[in-house]
Amino acid sequence: MKEKSLGSAILQGKCPRCREGNIFPTSIFSYNRLTDVHHKCPHCEAVLTPEPDFFYGAMYISYAFSVALVINVLIVLNYVFNDPEMWVYGVTVVVTNLLLLPVMLRYSKVLYLYGVGKLKFDPKYSRV
């Protein structure tokens, strides 16, 4: 079986150690239990939540995603739609934030686990 690349594993929300098991028990379209994380990888049994409240640090990444989203929405509205009224900015920012909330929450946790978590890729676990 071919190894998954780091980028592919991050995009699919796979375990950092084996790049096979899912980090999240539910789909991204499931708003019920959206941010739940497996305690252990279902494939290699790596501990994905090393301590209680480990993913609180992911809030900083989620905040950065939100700020980047707001800045991009404001730039697009300002240049493409020729500086609309203030309420258009507010409504557009709120709607895009609500639409992209599941993606931002999930990927902030995935990036935090890959960046701060102590799990490193080990090819022997991808062939179990």
C-alpha atoms as an extended CHARMM CRD file, in Angstrom:
* protein
*
       128  EXT
         1         1  MET       CA              0.0000000000        0.0000000000        0.0000000000  PROA      1               0.0000000000
         2         2  LYS       CA              1.2790000000        3.4630000000       -0.8730000000  PROA      2               0.0000000000
         3         3  GLU       CA              2.0800000000        5.8720000000        1.9660000000  PROA      3               0.0000000000
         4         4  LYS       CA             -0.1150000000        8.9220000000        2.3620000000  PROA      4               0.0000000000
         5         5  SER       CA              1.6620000000       12.2330000000        2.1050000000  PROA      5               0.0000000000
         6         6  LEU       CA              1.6170000000       14.6650000000        5.0030000000  PROA      6               0.0000000000
         7         7  GLY       CA             -0.6650000000       17.0720000000        3.1460000000  PROA      7               0.0000000000
         8         8  SER       CA             -3.1040000000       14.3510000000        2.1990000000  PROA      8               0.0000000000
         9         9  ALA       CA             -3.2410000000       13.0550000000        5.7740000000  PROA      9               0.0000000000
        10        10  ILE       CA             -3.9020000000       16.5390000000        7.1470000000  PROA      10              0.0000000000
        11        11  LEU       CA             -6.6230000000       17.2600000000        4.5840000000  PROA      11              0.0000000000
        12        12  GLN       CA             -8.3510000000       13.9570000000        5.3210000000  PROA      12              0.0000000000
        13        13  GLY       CA             -8.0040000000       14.3170000000        9.1110000000  PROA      13              0.0000000000
        14        14  LYS       CA             -5.9090000000       11.1950000000        9.6180000000  PROA      14              0.0000000000
        15        15  CYS       CA             -3.7610000000       10.1550000000       12.5830000000  PROA      15              0.0000000000
        16        16  PRO       CA             -0.2910000000       11.7770000000       12.6220000000  PROA      16              0.0000000000
        17        17  ARG       CA              1.4670000000        8.4950000000       13.4810000000  PROA      17              0.0000000000
        18        18  CYS       CA             -0.0340000000        6.0250000000       10.9910000000  PROA      18              0.0000000000
        19        19  ARG       CA             -1.8560000000        8.3950000000        8.6030000000  PROA      19              0.0000000000
        20        20  GLU       CA             -4.5980000000        5.7650000000        8.3070000000  PROA      20              0.0000000000
        21        21  GLY       CA             -7.0050000000        6.0960000000       11.2430000000  PROA      21              0.0000000000
        22        22  ASN       CA             -9.5000000000        8.9540000000       11.4510000000  PROA      22              0.0000000000
        23        23  ILE       CA             -9.0170000000       11.6370000000       14.0980000000  PROA      23              0.0000000000
        24        24  PHE       CA            -12.7470000000       12.3950000000       14.2340000000  PROA      24              0.0000000000
        25        25  PRO       CA            -15.4640000000        9.7690000000       14.8500000000  PROA      25              0.0000000000
        26        26  THR       CA            -18.0970000000       11.5670000000       12.7370000000  PROA      26              0.0000000000
        27        27  SER       CA            -18.2550000000       13.1920000000        9.3360000000  PROA      27              0.0000000000
        28        28  ILE       CA            -17.6310000000       16.9210000000        8.8770000000  PROA      28              0.0000000000
        29        29  PHE       CA            -21.2850000000       17.2570000000        7.8570000000  PROA      29              0.0000000000
        30        30  SER       CA            -22.4780000000       15.9060000000       11.1970000000  PROA      30              0.0000000000
        31        31  TYR       CA            -23.2040000000       18.9430000000       13.3560000000  PROA      31              0.0000000000
        32        32  ASN       CA            -23.9770000000       16.6180000000       16.2560000000  PROA      32              0.0000000000
        33        33  ARG       CA            -20.6020000000       15.9250000000       17.9520000000  PROA      33              0.0000000000
        34        34  LEU       CA            -18.7680000000       18.0880000000       15.4120000000  PROA      34              0.0000000000
        35        35  THR       CA            -15.6320000000       18.6250000000       17.4820000000  PROA      35              0.0000000000
        36        36  ASP       CA            -15.3450000000       15.2180000000       19.1580000000  PROA      36              0.0000000000
        37        37  VAL       CA            -11.9630000000       13.5460000000       18.7320000000  PROA      37              0.0000000000
        38        38  HSD       CA            -11.1370000000        9.8560000000       19.1300000000  PROA      38              0.0000000000
        39        39  HSD       CA             -9.1510000000        9.3300000000       22.3250000000  PROA      39              0.0000000000
        40        40  LYS       CA             -7.0700000000        6.7050000000       20.5310000000  PROA      40              0.0000000000
        41        41  CYS       CA             -6.4770000000        6.1580000000       16.8380000000  PROA      41              0.0000000000
        42        42  PRO       CA             -8.7440000000        3.3530000000       15.6100000000  PROA      42              0.0000000000
        43        43  HSD       CA             -5.9200000000        2.0070000000       13.4320000000  PROA      43              0.0000000000
        44        44  CYS       CA             -2.6760000000        2.1930000000       15.4490000000  PROA      44              0.0000000000
        45        45  GLU       CA             -3.9620000000        2.9200000000       18.9900000000  PROA      45              0.0000000000
        46        46  ALA       CA             -1.9170000000        6.1510000000       19.2710000000  PROA      46              0.0000000000
        47        47  VAL       CA             -3.2600000000        8.4950000000       21.9540000000  PROA      47              0.0000000000
        48        48  LEU       CA             -4.7340000000       11.5060000000       20.1390000000  PROA      48              0.0000000000
        49        49  THR       CA             -5.7000000000       13.4230000000       23.2990000000  PROA      49              0.0000000000
        50        50  PRO       CA             -2.5400000000       13.2960000000       25.4050000000  PROA      50              0.0000000000
        51        51  GLU       CA             -4.0400000000       15.3050000000       28.2680000000  PROA      51              0.0000000000
        52        52  PRO       CA             -7.3790000000       16.8130000000       29.2560000000  PROA      52              0.0000000000
        53        53  ASP       CA             -8.0730000000       20.1230000000       27.5170000000  PROA      53              0.0000000000
        54        54  PHE       CA             -5.2280000000       19.5090000000       25.0480000000  PROA      54              0.0000000000
        55        55  PHE       CA             -7.1500000000       21.0640000000       22.1790000000  PROA      55              0.0000000000
        56        56  TYR       CA             -7.7320000000       24.4160000000       23.9260000000  PROA      56              0.0000000000
        57        57  GLY       CA             -4.6580000000       25.6480000000       22.0690000000  PROA      57              0.0000000000
        58        58  ALA       CA             -6.4460000000       24.9670000000       18.7960000000  PROA      58              0.0000000000
        59        59  MET       CA             -8.6340000000       27.9810000000       19.5850000000  PROA      59              0.0000000000
        60        60  TYR       CA             -5.7290000000       30.2130000000       18.5530000000  PROA      60              0.0000000000
        61        61  ILE       CA             -5.5910000000       28.5500000000       15.1390000000  PROA      61              0.0000000000
        62        62  SER       CA             -9.3690000000       28.8090000000       14.8100000000  PROA      62              0.0000000000
        63        63  TYR       CA             -9.1410000000       32.5010000000       15.7090000000  PROA      63              0.0000000000
        64        64  ALA       CA             -6.4870000000       33.0050000000       13.0220000000  PROA      64              0.0000000000
        65        65  PHE       CA             -8.7600000000       31.2840000000       10.4950000000  PROA      65              0.0000000000
        66        66  SER       CA            -11.6230000000       33.6080000000       11.4670000000  PROA      66              0.0000000000
        67        67  VAL       CA             -9.4790000000       36.7280000000       11.2040000000  PROA      67              0.0000000000
        68        68  ALA       CA             -8.1670000000       35.6550000000        7.7960000000  PROA      68              0.0000000000
        69        69  LEU       CA            -11.7310000000       34.9610000000        6.6630000000  PROA      69              0.0000000000
        70        70  VAL       CA            -12.9600000000       38.3820000000        7.8110000000  PROA      70              0.0000000000
        71        71  ILE       CA            -10.0710000000       40.1830000000        6.1120000000  PROA      71              0.0000000000
        72        72  ASN       CA            -10.5960000000       38.2920000000        2.8480000000  PROA      72              0.0000000000
        73        73  VAL       CA            -14.3560000000       38.8970000000        2.8640000000  PROA      73              0.0000000000
        74        74  LEU       CA            -13.8210000000       42.6040000000        3.4990000000  PROA      74              0.0000000000
        75        75  ILE       CA            -11.2600000000       42.8820000000        0.6960000000  PROA      75              0.0000000000
        76        76  VAL       CA            -13.4870000000       41.0230000000       -1.7800000000  PROA      76              0.0000000000
        77        77  LEU       CA            -16.5550000000       43.0760000000       -0.9090000000  PROA      77              0.0000000000
        78        78  ASN       CA            -14.6180000000       46.3180000000       -1.0710000000  PROA      78              0.0000000000
        79        79  TYR       CA            -12.9840000000       45.7260000000       -4.4490000000  PROA      79              0.0000000000
        80        80  VAL       CA            -15.4350000000       43.4840000000       -6.2840000000  PROA      80              0.0000000000
        81        81  PHE       CA            -18.6980000000       45.0480000000       -5.1290000000  PROA      81              0.0000000000
        82        82  ASN       CA            -17.4080000000       48.6300000000       -5.0090000000  PROA      82              0.0000000000
        83        83  ASP       CA            -17.6330000000       49.3850000000       -1.2740000000  PROA      83              0.0000000000
        84        84  PRO       CA            -21.1830000000       48.3150000000       -0.2940000000  PROA      84              0.0000000000
        85        85  GLU       CA            -23.0290000000       49.5170000000        2.7900000000  PROA      85              0.0000000000
        86        86  MET       CA            -21.8450000000       48.5290000000        6.2600000000  PROA      86              0.0000000000
        87        87  TRP       CA            -24.6670000000       46.0390000000        6.9240000000  PROA      87              0.0000000000
        88        88  VAL       CA            -23.5760000000       44.0250000000        3.8490000000  PROA      88              0.0000000000
        89        89  TYR       CA            -20.1320000000       43.5810000000        5.3910000000  PROA      89              0.0000000000
        90        90  GLY       CA            -21.6290000000       42.4160000000        8.6860000000  PROA      90              0.0000000000
        91        91  VAL       CA            -24.1020000000       39.9650000000        7.1620000000  PROA      91              0.0000000000
        92        92  THR       CA            -21.5320000000       38.5240000000        4.7680000000  PROA      92              0.0000000000
        93        93  VAL       CA            -18.9400000000       38.0020000000        7.5100000000  PROA      93              0.0000000000
        94        94  VAL       CA            -21.4730000000       36.3050000000        9.8010000000  PROA      94              0.0000000000
        95        95  VAL       CA            -22.8540000000       34.0470000000        7.0510000000  PROA      95              0.0000000000
        96        96  THR       CA            -19.4220000000       32.9630000000        5.7600000000  PROA      96              0.0000000000
        97        97  ASN       CA            -18.2390000000       32.3110000000        9.3200000000  PROA      97              0.0000000000
        98        98  LEU       CA            -21.2900000000       30.1260000000        9.9900000000  PROA      98              0.0000000000
        99        99  LEU       CA            -20.8620000000       28.2400000000        6.7160000000  PROA      99              0.0000000000
       100       100  LEU       CA            -17.1570000000       27.5870000000        7.2590000000  PROA      100             0.0000000000
       101       101  LEU       CA            -17.3690000000       26.9440000000       11.0070000000  PROA      101             0.0000000000
       102       102  PRO       CA            -17.1800000000       23.1230000000       10.7610000000  PROA      102             0.0000000000
       103       103  VAL       CA            -14.1550000000       23.2900000000        8.4800000000  PROA      103             0.0000000000
       104       104  MET       CA            -12.3530000000       25.8450000000       10.6430000000  PROA      104             0.0000000000
       105       105  LEU       CA            -13.0390000000       23.9400000000       13.8770000000  PROA      105             0.0000000000
       106       106  ARG       CA            -11.8920000000       20.6190000000       12.4770000000  PROA      106             0.0000000000
       107       107  TYR       CA             -8.7740000000       21.8330000000       10.7330000000  PROA      107             0.0000000000
       108       108  SER       CA             -7.6870000000       23.9340000000       13.6970000000  PROA      108             0.0000000000
       109       109  LYS       CA             -7.6610000000       20.7280000000       15.7760000000  PROA      109             0.0000000000
       110       110  VAL       CA             -5.9070000000       18.7410000000       13.0490000000  PROA      110             0.0000000000
       111       111  LEU       CA             -3.2120000000       21.3920000000       12.5840000000  PROA      111             0.0000000000
       112       112  TYR       CA             -2.7520000000       21.7210000000       16.3440000000  PROA      112             0.0000000000
       113       113  LEU       CA             -2.3700000000       17.9490000000       16.7510000000  PROA      113             0.0000000000
       114       114  TYR       CA              0.1450000000       17.7640000000       13.9020000000  PROA      114             0.0000000000
       115       115  GLY       CA              2.0730000000       20.8370000000       15.0620000000  PROA      115             0.0000000000
       116       116  VAL       CA              2.0980000000       20.5490000000       18.8500000000  PROA      116             0.0000000000
       117       117  GLY       CA              1.2880000000       16.8960000000       19.4430000000  PROA      117             0.0000000000
       118       118  LYS       CA              4.2270000000       14.6090000000       20.0720000000  PROA      118             0.0000000000
       119       119  LEU       CA              3.1290000000       12.0310000000       17.4860000000  PROA      119             0.0000000000
       120       120  LYS       CA              5.4500000000       11.6430000000       14.5210000000  PROA      120             0.0000000000
       121       121  PHE       CA              4.9030000000        9.5530000000       11.3990000000  PROA      121             0.0000000000
       122       122  ASP       CA              6.1130000000        5.9710000000       11.6970000000  PROA      122             0.0000000000
       123       123  PRO       CA              5.8140000000        3.8820000000        8.4940000000  PROA      123             0.0000000000
       124       124  LYS       CA              5.5740000000        0.5780000000       10.3920000000  PROA      124             0.0000000000
       125       125  TYR       CA              2.1570000000        1.5950000000       11.7700000000  PROA      125             0.0000000000
       126       126  SER       CA              0.7260000000        2.2570000000        8.3050000000  PROA      126             0.0000000000
       127       127  ARG       CA              1.1290000000       -1.4160000000        7.3870000000  PROA      127             0.0000000000
       128       128  VAL       CA             -0.5800000000       -2.9690000000       10.4150000000  PROA      128             0.0000000000
